[in-house]
Amino acid sequence: MEFMELANERRSVRVYADKPVPRALIDEAIRAAQLAPSWKNSQTGRYYVAQSPESQAKIRACLPSYNQKSSANAVLIVTAYEKGVSGFNGGEPTNELGNQWGAYDLGLQNMLLTLRARELGLDTLIMGIRDADAIRAAAAIPETEAVFAVIALGYRAQDPAPRPRKATEEIVTYLE
């Protein structure tokens, strides 16, 4: 599949088929995420996969009701990153962004994960509205990591229409 076709096919899917996702496909998507660039190759992204119905229920309970419904039948992947590494030098932030570089790096990883998932015939929904403290407890995520997002991963049960995008001219400024 060509890149632009893949990018155009990716959707935020909110209805998943009741069909298990093989661990090998989950691993493939995460391996693709690992190819993303990161600050000084620090690779601080971490993934906590809720594949069993029991672990899914624990993580799903940490989401608002609409995201619980939108992620039904999907594997849930909690993404996190190590704090104080990306964007830091000798323990001090290298600029005003500090730990936001860890979030940036993980965002790049998550994008590659979603694109590889689509290429494998899977779909995703990245959910940022969640109870991070409850997720931390449910998934035993250490305090040294920042909980970032929960990604639903599964087989789409509906084919959502593409969402409108702004015109390039609205978002680009060429400096003279």
N, C-alpha and C positions, 0 to 999 in steps of 0.2 A: 504494500500500500504506500502510495506517495505521501510525503509529509503533509502537504496542504489538505489532501483528502482526509487523512487521519485527524488533523486539527479541526477540520470542518465537521467531522462525524462525532467528535467528543461532545457529550452533553452532560449536564447535571441531571441525573436520573433519580426520580423520586418514587418509582414503583418497580420492585424487583420480583422476578420469578422465584418460586419456591424450588430452587435447584441449587444443590451444593456446589461450592467453588473448590476445585481441587487445590491442595496445598502447593503443588508444583506451579500452578498459575499465579498464586499469591507471591511465591518466591520469585518468579520471573518478573513480576511488576516491581517488587522491591529491589531486585538486582538492577533494573533499569534506573530506579531512583538513585542508586548509589553512584551512577555515572555523572551526576550533576556536579558542576563546579562548586567549590566551597572556599571560604576564607583560608588562605595558606594551606589548602587541602586538609583542613581540620576534620571534615566528615563527622560533624556533631549530631546529625540526624539519627533518631532512634524510632523504631516501630514496634508497637505492641498489638498483636493480632488476636482478635476475638473471633475464633472460627467455630467453636462449639456453641450449641444453643445456650448453655449455662453461662459461658463467658460473654456471649453477645448480650444476654439479658442483663448482666451486671453493668456493662458499658452503656447499653441502651437506656438504662434507668437514670443515667447521668445527663441525658439529653432532654430538651423540652419536648412536650408531647408531639408537636408537629414534626420534629426530626426523628422521634421514635417511630412515628408512622411512616415517614419517608424512607427510613432505613430498614423496614421490615424485610426479612428474608435475605439480607445482605450480611456478608462478613464485615466486621468493623475493625478498622485499623486506626489506632491512636498514634498520632505522630507527635514527637517531642524532640527537643534538642538540648544538648549539654550547655548550661549557662556558663558565661565567663570565659569562653574559649574563642569562638568566632568573633572577630572585631576587637580582640584584646591582644596586648603584647606585654609580657611580664606581669600579668594580672591586672593591668590598667587598660581601660578602653582607649583605642587609638583615635577615636573621634566621638562626637556627641551622640552617635547612634548606639554605641555600646552593644548590648545584647540583641538589638534589632538586627544585627548582621546574622545572628543565628537563625532568626525568623526568616530573613531573606534567603539564606542558604537552604533552609528546609522548604520554603516555598518553591524553590527551583526543583528540589528533589520531588516534592509532591506533584508538580506538573509533569515531570517525566514518568512518575508512577501512573498518573491518570492516562497519559498518552499510550504507554505500553499496555495498560489494561484494555484500552479500546482496541488496540492492535490484536490483542488476544481474544477479542470477542466479549469482553467484560465492560461494565460501565461503573461510574463512580459518582459520588456526591460528597463534596468537601463541606463539612459542617464545623463552623467556628463558634456557634452558640452552644455552649456546654458548660457543665459544672466541673471546672478543672480540678478542684480539691477532691471531689467525689471520684473523678476518673483516676486521679493519682492514687487514692486508696484502693479502688477496685482493681487496678492493674499493677499495683506495687511499684509505681514509678518513683524513683528517688527524688528528693528535694533539689538535687543538683541539676535536674532537668526541668525545662519549661514545657508544660503541656501546650500543644499548639492547636491541633485540629483532630477531628475524627473523620475518617474517610469510609463511607459505605462502598463496598465493592461487591458486585454481583452481576447477574444477567438481567438485562432490562426486560420488563413485562409490557412496557409501553414505549413508543417511539416519540419522545418529545420533539416538538418543533424547535428549530434554532431560535435563539434569542437575538433581538436586534443589536447591532453594534454601531457605535458612533463612527462617523466618517473620519477617515485618516486626517483630513484637514482640521478637524476639531481637536485633535490631540497632539499634533506635531507642530513644533515651532522650529524653523530652520534659522540658525544664527548666521548673520552676515558678518 
